[in-house]
C-alpha cells in the first residue's frame, strides 16, 4: 500500500531530523575531540603544535566547561560527550576552558604579567585552529549520512 502524501512527508521529515541531529552530534564531537587533543606543553619540554591543547599538569585540558541552553552542565576533559549525547536540534551548546590562563595560552602573550615577569609566548590556538575546520567537518558528516 502506498503512503499518502502527508504520511510520506512526515516520514521524510523524521528521517531528515534524525540525520540532521546525527550530523550535528558527530560534527561537534569531531571538533571537540580535535580541540581536546593534547601535546606536551613547552614547560614540560614540548613544542607548540598549533591546534593541540598543551598539557603540563592537565589543569587546562580538564578545565573544559559545557553550557547547554544557558545552563552550565559538566566540567572536565570529556564533558562535551555528555552534552552532545543529550542534545536536541535547536539546542545551543557553548564550550570554554576556564583555567585562568587559558586565553593567554590560546592566543599567546607578550609583555609583563601582573608579577612583572616578561613573556613572549606564542599561542597554541587549539580552539580557533579547530573551529575553522567546522564547515569541512560538517560536509564530511553530511556525506556520511546521505541516503541513510
VENGIRA-V313590 format. One record per residue. N is the residue number from 1. RES is the residue in one letter. PSI is psi as a letter, one per 20 degrees, with the letter a starting at -180 (NA if undefined). Layout:
N:RES:PSI ; N:RES:PSI
This chain:
1:X:p ; 2:X:q ; 3:X:q ; 4:X:r ; 5:X:g ; 6:X:g ; 7:X:g ; 8:X:g ; 9:X:g ; 10:X:g ; 11:X:g ; 12:X:g ; 13:X:g ; 14:X:g ; 15:X:h ; 16:X:g ; 17:X:g ; 18:X:g ; 19:X:h ; 20:X:g ; 21:X:g ; 22:X:g ; 23:X:g ; 24:X:g ; 25:X:g ; 26:X:h ; 27:X:g ; 28:X:g ; 29:X:g ; 30:X:g ; 31:X:g ; 32:X:h ; 33:X:g ; 34:X:g ; 35:X:h ; 36:X:j ; 37:X:p ; 38:X:q ; 39:X:q ; 40:X:p ; 41:X:q ; 42:X:g ; 43:X:i ; 44:X:j ; 45:X:i ; 46:X:r ; 47:X:q ; 48:X:p ; 49:X:o ; 50:X:p ; 51:X:i ; 52:X:q ; 53:X:p ; 54:X:q ; 55:X:p ; 56:X:g ; 57:X:i ; 58:X:j ; 59:X:g ; 60:X:g ; 61:X:h ; 62:X:i ; 63:X:j ; 64:X:p ; 65:X:q ; 66:X:p ; 67:X:p ; 68:X:o ; 69:X:l ; 70:X:j ; 71:X:p ; 72:X:p ; 73:X:c ; 74:X:r ; 75:X:q ; 76:X:r ; 77:X:h ; 78:X:j ; 79:X:h ; 80:X:h ; 81:X:g ; 82:X:g ; 83:X:g ; 84:X:h ; 85:X:h ; 86:X:j ; 87:X:q ; 88:X:q ; 89:X:p ; 90:X:i ; 91:X:q ; 92:X:o ; 93:X:p ; 94:X:q ; 95:X:p ; 96:X:q ; 97:X:p ; 98:X:i ; 99:X:p ; 100:X:h ; 101:X:j ; 102:X:g ; 103:X:h ; 104:X:g ; 105:X:h ; 106:X:g ; 107:X:i ; 108:X:r ; 109:X:p ; 110:X:p ; 111:X:a ; 112:X:q ; 113:X:a ; 114:X:i ; 115:X:j ; 116:X:j ; 117:X:p ; 118:X:p ; 119:X:q ; 120:X:m ; 121:X:p ; 122:X:q ; 123:X:q ; 124:X:h ; 125:X:k ; 126:X:h ; 127:X:g ; 128:X:h ; 129:X:h ; 130:X:h ; 131:X:h ; 132:X:i ; 133:X:i ; 134:X:g ; 135:X:g ; 136:X:h ; 137:X:g ; 138:X:g ; 139:X:g ; 140:X:g ; 141:X:h ; 142:X:g ; 143:X:h ; 144:X:h ; 145:X:j ; 146:X:p ; 147:X:j ; 148:X:NA
